[in-house]
Structures are given as C-alpha cells and as structure tokens.
C-alpha cells in the first residue's frame, strides 16, 4: 500500500487502481483490508473507467492513529486522499463512513459527487434507538482494556446483531482482527452520535454542503433503513434523491453498487 500524510502528520495507507476520473471509497465500522475484501471488489468493478482510491481509515490496518481522536481529523484524512487523487474526486461512503462523508462535504471538501450507502440513521419508531449513553459506555469498556467486549457491545447495540450470534462470532479466527481495531468503536460512535436516536435528523448539520448527493439503500434491508435513507435525502441541500437496489441489504453486492455509482457520476 502507498501512504499519504494527513494534516496532523498521521500516515494514511491507501491503494489506487484503474484509470479515469477519481473515485474515493470510505468504509464503515470495523472494515479494513485484513478482514474485508469488499473494497477491492468495488475498486475492481470500476477500474476500467475510474481511478479508484481505497484507504484504511485512521486507526485501522496500516494507517496511523494519532491521539486524541476527533472527527475533524478523519475529514482531514479524506482531504489528503482527495488531494493525492488530483484535488477533487467523487466519493462513496458506506454505512457510518457515509455520515463521515456528509460531514466532509459540509466542511467544503472538493467532492464532485457523493453517494452514501445505508448510513445507519434511525429517525422514527421503526427500530429501537441506540442507547443514549452508548458512546460513554463504549469508551468505558475500552478504557478497561476489554477490546473483545467493545466489539461485542458495538455489534449488539449499533449493528443490532443477536447476542447469541455475537457470542458465536467471538470464537471465529477472524475476530482477533476486529479486536485489533476495537478502539475505532468510539470513533464511529462519535460520528454517529445523535443520529440513531429515533428522532428526526438535524436540518442544519449538512446544510452548508454544495455537493450533489445520492442516498442509496437495499430493498431487502429493514424498514428503518428505508425510512432513514428517505429522511436523509430530504434534509440534504443538494439531494439527488434516493435509489433502492432490489434484493440488496447492508452487505451489498460490490459490482451492483459500482454500476449505480458510475451511473450517478455520469449523470
């Protein structure tokens, strides 16, 4: 992997494939190269028409992790990747990474098009909200050095996995790779703070964005995901609306999403 330096000197590891206008992928919670091949599949699907940049977010894999954490530092990381890509780029944000991208667009980063896939916002009573003290609890668990418990806590309270499934997951050989980035539970927790409450989305968080944004969701995902996507599109100042991918859920087909993103960029 190649490396670019963020504003605070943190090294951000990235890969670049393909030829054409730049597209940057921003992963969601836990995802990085050691445990998730999805980014490579997405990049491969676009490489015949775009130069695709995939990077390991701060605190993951081969990227650095300068403390203290702040969401603004992650926006600077994305800015460094976009600068490396030539000064502007289309961006796809997955899950909580999509919210990070929305914040980056509102901060004025030179994003030409922004696609967001299933930002996990809870805007009504179609799903129980994340606990109000989630972030404080996550930080406490991490402060006690219980990395495995921090991963499990995130999985049950923000990914909404049944406890028995999480218990089984802890016995898998790849669980150690998730524990290695357990500290990022608090990072994504901070990005999503206030957006999984079951209340309407804030109307002013992204109102300074000038980036045309497409909100995408899977047709097979639960109703709360559909409701959140539509609400998100409604509050964005330069919304391109929503697009539903039939038969898809949060574990979306990389090739299908790549085609959807390419069509949006060309629009």
C-alpha positions in Angstrom: 0.0 0.0 0.0 1.0 3.6 -0.5 1.0 6.3 2.2 -0.2 9.9 2.3 0.2 12.2 5.3 -2.8 13.8 6.9 -2.7 17.4 8.2 -1.6 16.2 11.7 1.1 14.0 10.3 -0.8 10.8 10.6 0.1 8.2 7.9 -3.0 7.1 5.9 -2.5 3.9 3.9 -4.2 3.6 0.5 -4.4 1.7 -2.7 -5.1 3.0 -6.2 -6.3 1.1 -9.2 -7.7 1.9 -12.6 -7.7 4.8 -15.0 -10.1 7.8 -15.3 -11.8 10.3 -13.0 -11.1 9.7 -9.4 -13.5 7.9 -7.0 -12.7 7.5 -3.3 -14.3 4.8 -1.1 -14.8 5.5 2.6 -15.5 2.4 4.6 -17.9 2.0 7.6 -17.4 0.5 11.0 -14.6 -2.1 11.5 -13.9 -2.5 7.8 -10.3 -2.6 6.6 -8.2 -4.8 4.3 -7.3 -7.6 6.7 -10.9 -8.6 7.3 -13.0 -7.3 4.4 -12.2 -7.8 0.7 -15.2 -5.7 -0.4 -13.2 -2.5 -1.1 -11.0 -4.4 -3.6 -14.1 -5.9 -5.3 -15.7 -2.4 -5.7 -12.4 -0.9 -7.0 -12.0 -3.7 -9.5 -15.6 -3.2 -10.8 -14.8 0.5 -11.6 -11.2 0.2 -12.7 -12.0 0.2 -16.4 -13.4 3.7 -16.2 -12.3 5.3 -13.0 -9.2 5.6 -10.8 -10.4 4.2 -7.5 -8.8 5.1 -4.2 -9.5 2.8 -1.2 -7.9 3.6 2.1 -7.7 2.3 5.6 -9.3 4.8 7.9 -7.3 6.2 10.8 -6.6 3.6 13.5 -7.0 0.6 11.1 -4.6 -1.7 9.4 -1.5 0.1 8.1 -2.8 3.6 8.8 -1.6 5.5 11.8 -3.7 6.5 14.9 -2.5 9.8 16.3 -4.4 10.7 19.5 -6.6 12.4 20.6 -9.2 11.3 18.2 -11.6 13.9 16.6 -14.0 13.6 13.7 -12.3 16.6 12.1 -9.1 14.6 11.8 -10.9 12.0 9.8 -12.2 14.7 7.5 -8.6 15.9 7.1 -7.6 12.3 6.2 -10.2 12.2 3.4 -9.0 15.6 2.3 -5.4 14.2 2.0 -6.6 11.3 -0.1 -8.6 13.6 -2.4 -5.5 15.8 -2.8 -3.5 12.7 -3.7 -6.2 11.9 -6.3 -5.6 15.2 -8.1 -7.5 17.7 -6.0 -11.1 16.6 -6.5 -13.0 13.3 -6.6 -16.3 11.6 -6.4 -16.8 9.8 -3.1 -18.8 6.8 -1.9 -19.4 6.4 1.8 -20.6 3.1 3.3 -22.6 3.0 6.5 -21.1 5.2 9.2 -18.5 6.2 6.6 -21.3 7.8 4.6 -22.0 10.1 7.5 -18.3 11.0 7.7 -18.5 11.9 4.0 -21.6 14.0 4.5 -19.7 15.9 7.2 -16.7 16.2 4.9 -19.0 17.7 2.2 -20.4 20.2 4.6 -16.9 21.1 5.6 -16.2 22.1 2.0 -14.0 19.2 0.7 -13.7 19.2 -3.1 -16.1 16.3 -3.7 -17.7 16.3 -7.2 -20.4 13.7 -6.4 -21.2 12.0 -3.2 -23.0 8.6 -2.9 -24.0 7.3 0.5 -24.9 3.7 1.0 -27.1 2.9 4.1 -26.0 5.5 6.6 -27.4 3.8 9.7 -29.7 6.7 10.9 -32.7 5.9 13.0 -35.3 8.6 12.6 -38.6 7.1 14.0 -40.0 4.2 15.9 -39.4 1.6 13.2 -36.4 0.4 15.2 -35.3 0.8 18.8 -32.8 3.6 19.1 -29.1 3.2 20.1 -28.7 3.7 23.9 -28.3 7.3 24.8 -25.2 6.5 26.7 -23.7 4.3 24.0 -20.6 6.4 23.4 -19.8 6.8 27.1 -20.3 3.1 27.7 -18.1 2.2 24.7 -15.3 4.5 26.0 -15.5 3.0 29.4 -15.2 -0.6 28.1 -12.2 0.4 26.0 -10.6 2.2 29.0 -10.8 -1.0 30.9 -8.9 -2.8 28.1 -11.8 -5.0 27.1 -11.4 -4.9 23.4 -13.4 -8.0 22.7 -16.3 -6.7 24.8 -16.1 -3.4 23.0 -16.6 -5.1 19.7 -19.4 -7.2 21.0 -21.1 -4.1 22.5 -21.0 -2.3 19.2 -22.3 -5.4 17.3 -25.3 -5.8 19.6 -26.2 -2.1 20.1 -25.4 -0.5 16.7 -25.2 -3.4 14.3 -28.2 -4.9 16.1 -26.9 -8.5 16.0 -28.5 -11.0 18.4 -26.3 -11.7 21.4 -26.1 -15.4 20.6 -24.7 -14.6 17.1 -22.1 -12.2 18.6 -21.1 -14.9 21.1 -20.5 -17.3 18.3 -18.6 -14.7 16.3 -16.1 -14.3 19.1 -15.0 -17.9 18.5 -14.1 -17.3 14.9 -10.4 -16.9 13.9 -11.0 -13.5 12.3 -12.4 -12.0 15.5 -8.9 -11.0 16.5 -8.7 -8.7 13.5 -11.8 -6.9 14.8 -10.4 -6.7 18.3 -7.3 -5.0 16.7 -9.5 -2.1 15.7 -11.8 -2.1 18.8 -10.7 1.5 19.6 -12.5 2.7 16.5 -15.8 1.7 18.1 -15.6 5.0 19.8 -14.6 6.8 16.6 -17.6 5.6 14.7 -19.7 6.1 17.8 -18.7 9.8 17.8 -19.5 10.2 14.1 -23.0 8.7 14.6 -23.7 10.4 17.9 -27.3 11.8 17.9 -28.2 10.2 14.6 -29.6 6.9 15.9 -31.9 8.3 18.5 -35.2 7.6 16.8 -35.7 11.4 16.3 -35.8 13.4 13.1 -32.4 14.2 11.6 -31.0 17.7 12.3 -31.7 20.1 9.5 -28.6 22.1 9.9 -25.7 19.5 10.2 -25.2 19.3 6.4 -26.9 22.5 5.2 -23.6 24.0 4.0 -22.9 21.2 1.6 -22.9 22.1 -2.1 -22.3 18.5 -3.3 -24.9 16.6 -5.3 -25.6 13.6 -3.1 -27.4 10.3 -3.9 -28.6 8.2 -1.0 -28.7 4.5 -1.8 -30.3 1.7 0.2 -31.0 -2.0 -0.2 -34.6 -3.2 -1.0 -34.1 -6.2 1.3 -32.9 -4.1 4.3 -35.3 -3.5 7.2 -37.9 -0.7 7.1 -35.9 1.5 9.5 -33.1 1.6 6.9 -35.5 2.7 4.1 -37.1 5.4 6.4 -33.6 6.7 7.3 -32.5 6.9 3.7 -35.5 8.8 2.6 -35.3 11.2 5.6 -31.6 11.8 4.9 -32.3 12.6 1.3 -35.0 15.1 2.4 -32.6 17.1 4.6 -29.7 17.4 2.2 -29.5 20.8 0.4 -28.3 19.3 -2.9 -30.1 16.0 -2.9 -30.2 13.7 -5.9 -32.9 11.7 -4.1 -32.7 8.0 -3.2 -32.1 4.8 -5.1 -33.2 1.4 -4.0 -31.2 -1.6 -5.0 -33.6 -4.5 -5.3 -32.7 -7.6 -3.3 -29.8 -6.0 -1.5 -29.1 -5.4 2.2 -26.2 -3.9 4.2 -23.9 -6.5 2.7 -24.4 -5.1 -0.8 -23.1 -6.6 -4.0 -19.9 -4.6 -4.9 -20.5 -4.9 -8.7 -24.1 -3.7 -8.5 -23.2 -0.7 -6.2 -20.2 0.2 -8.5 -22.6 0.3 -11.5 -25.0 2.5 -9.6 -22.2 4.9 -8.5 -20.8 5.1 -12.0 -24.2 5.9 -13.5 -24.7 8.6 -10.8 -21.3 10.2 -11.5 -22.1 10.3 -15.2 -25.5 12.0 -14.6 
